[in-house]
Each structure stands twice: as structure tokens, then as C-alpha cells.
Amino acid sequence: MKIALFSDIHANLPALESFFEDLNIKEPDAVYCLGDLVGYNTWPNEVVNRIRNKWIPTISGNHDVVVGQPTDKPSGIYTNSVIGESEKAYLLSLPEHIRLELKLGLEKVNVLLVHGSPRRNNEYLTEDTECELLLEMMEEANADILCCGHTHKPFHRVLKTKNSYKHVINLGSLGKPKDGDKRGCYAILNVNTESSLLYKSSIEVSFERVDYDVEIAAKSVECSVLPNVFADALRSAK
């Protein structure tokens, strides 16, 4: 089974459209969105509706959950000024987490989808986060595989427990990468009946890169009231 996971689109419609084209090639069995549909670019309504109209199960990111609230941040001010009532209602109704229970042979594997962490949607989980903290979180949340976003930097960490392995997967960002690669990033989780938590390399994750017209997205920012630094970030992926 191939599960496509994407996050942090941040109102970048060109990146999202290229992602959907890539899905037509990769043909995953399931698709999930881990939040932050809005913020930093000029297409919040279009991004929300493209995802909503495809019936993609989606959770709320830290930018989504505060839509409509007073803010002094340029990104939030812009989003609040253009977001439609229907789109706002959709964002504010999104769940915080999605849990999947996979049956891999005789094993039941709990997959938890979050935006930041199981504890907070704005908590950063990075390649440098202490293993003990990650394992503590996953134990609290009853998660064998934890999938997250928010940092905009992809990674797959395998954590050794007493009897098996746990996996933490950060998807990177589809619409605002920060790892030096301007292309959109998403992850595909590959599992089958031979996959097992007992073996370190048994759970396969691939990070897919999506080419899109970065200049269209950057110039859209520059033609709006949003700060030009948001356009610079798209070009530098920093």
C-alpha cells in the first residue's frame, strides 16, 4: 500500500497543482494532508477548495486553526482579508489528528498523523529532537509511526525500542520548503504484508520532489501586499 502524505502548502497553488499531477503518475492508494493550507501566499481559497473538492482527509495546521482571529502578522492579516466564509468554516472544522490502524501480517501498526507534534500543532520535531522525547510522545499517543510537518524540512528517523522500532516521518513542505531545495516535497509511506516494526528497514519512506514554476508563486507575492521576503524565501528555499 502506498500512502501519500503532504503538508504546509501555504496558499501556493502552483505547487499544489504540480503535486496533483505527480500523484496521477505515482498512483498512491491513499492521500492525506497534514495541514497549513494557508499563509504566506495569495491563493488560500483556491488551495482550500482544491483539497476539499478532492475529498482528501486533512488535519488542521497552526496557520489554519487561527484563521479569522485578530493578528499582527502580515501573513495572517492577508489571509483574513481574502478568505471566504465557506473556506474559513472548513479550516476551523478540521480535526487535530488522524489515526490509522494498519494490519501488517499479524501485527497491528498505529499510524498517527499530526501537524507539529502529538502535543501541540506548533511544536517542532526535527532531526535533532532527542530520541527519548520522541519515544515519550509516541508512547503517550500510542503511535508506532508518527507523521508530521511544520518544520518544512523532511526526514525519516528510526527509533529503537526494547522489542521493536518506531518511525518518525517529517514530510517537508509542499509549498514553502526550507531545506535548500525549491521544489515542493511530500512523502510516500510504503507498507505491505511483509512490513514489520521488528526490522529496522522494513518500513519504507520515499521523499518525492515536485517541480513547479517558483517564479509565478514568487511574483504573485510581490504583486500583493504581502512582504517580498516571502517571495525571496520561495526562491532560496530557506
Secondary structure in CASP SS format (residue, H / E / C, confidence):
PFRMAT SS
TARGET T0000
AUTHOR 0000-0000-0000
METHOD secondary structure of the structure
MODEL  1
M C 1.00
K E 1.00
I E 1.00
A E 1.00
L E 1.00
F E 1.00
S C 1.00
D C 1.00
I C 1.00
H C 1.00
A C 1.00
N C 1.00
L H 1.00
P H 1.00
A H 1.00
L H 1.00
E H 1.00
S H 1.00
F H 1.00
F H 1.00
E H 1.00
D H 1.00
L H 1.00
N H 1.00
I H 1.00
K H 1.00
E C 1.00
P C 1.00
D C 1.00
A E 1.00
V E 1.00
Y E 1.00
C E 1.00
L C 1.00
G C 1.00
D C 1.00
L C 1.00
V C 1.00
G C 1.00
Y C 1.00
N C 1.00
T C 1.00
W C 1.00
P H 1.00
N H 1.00
E H 1.00
V H 1.00
V H 1.00
N H 1.00
R H 1.00
I H 1.00
R H 1.00
N H 1.00
K C 1.00
W C 1.00
I C 1.00
P C 1.00
T E 1.00
I C 1.00
S C 1.00
G C 1.00
N C 1.00
H C 1.00
D C 1.00
V C 1.00
V C 1.00
V C 1.00
G C 1.00
Q C 1.00
P C 1.00
T C 1.00
D C 1.00
K C 1.00
P H 1.00
S H 1.00
G H 1.00
I H 1.00
Y H 1.00
T H 1.00
N H 1.00
S H 1.00
V H 1.00
I C 1.00
G C 1.00
E H 1.00
S H 1.00
E H 1.00
K H 1.00
A H 1.00
Y H 1.00
L H 1.00
L H 1.00
S C 1.00
L C 1.00
P C 1.00
E C 1.00
H C 1.00
I E 1.00
R E 1.00
L E 1.00
E E 1.00
L E 1.00
K E 1.00
L E 1.00
G C 1.00
L C 1.00
E E 1.00
K E 1.00
V E 1.00
N E 1.00
V E 1.00
L E 1.00
L E 1.00
V C 1.00
H C 1.00
G C 1.00
S C 1.00
P C 1.00
R C 1.00
R C 1.00
N C 1.00
N C 1.00
E C 1.00
Y C 1.00
L C 1.00
T C 1.00
E C 1.00
D C 1.00
T C 1.00
E C 1.00
C H 1.00
E H 1.00
L H 1.00
L H 1.00
L H 1.00
E H 1.00
M H 1.00
M H 1.00
E H 1.00
E H 1.00
A H 1.00
N C 1.00
A C 1.00
D C 1.00
I E 1.00
L E 1.00
C E 1.00
C E 1.00
G C 1.00
H C 1.00
T C 1.00
H C 1.00
K C 1.00
P C 1.00
F E 1.00
H E 1.00
R E 1.00
V E 1.00
L E 1.00
K E 1.00
T C 1.00
K C 1.00
N C 1.00
S C 1.00
Y E 1.00
K E 1.00
H E 1.00
V E 1.00
I E 1.00
N E 1.00
L C 1.00
G C 1.00
S C 1.00
L C 1.00
G C 1.00
K C 1.00
P C 1.00
K C 1.00
D C 1.00
G C 1.00
D C 1.00
K C 1.00
R C 1.00
G E 1.00
C E 1.00
Y E 1.00
A E 1.00
I E 1.00
L E 1.00
N E 1.00
V C 1.00
N C 1.00
T C 1.00
E C 1.00
S C 1.00
S C 1.00
L C 1.00
L C 1.00
Y C 1.00
K C 1.00
S C 1.00
S C 1.00
I C 1.00
E E 1.00
V E 1.00
S E 1.00
F E 1.00
E E 1.00
R E 1.00
V E 1.00
D C 1.00
Y C 1.00
D C 1.00
V H 1.00
E H 1.00
I H 1.00
A H 1.00
A H 1.00
K H 1.00
S H 1.00
V H 1.00
E H 1.00
C C 1.00
S C 1.00
V C 1.00
L C 1.00
P C 1.00
N H 1.00
V H 1.00
F H 1.00
A H 1.00
D H 1.00
A H 1.00
L H 1.00
R H 1.00
S H 1.00
A C 1.00
K C 1.00
END
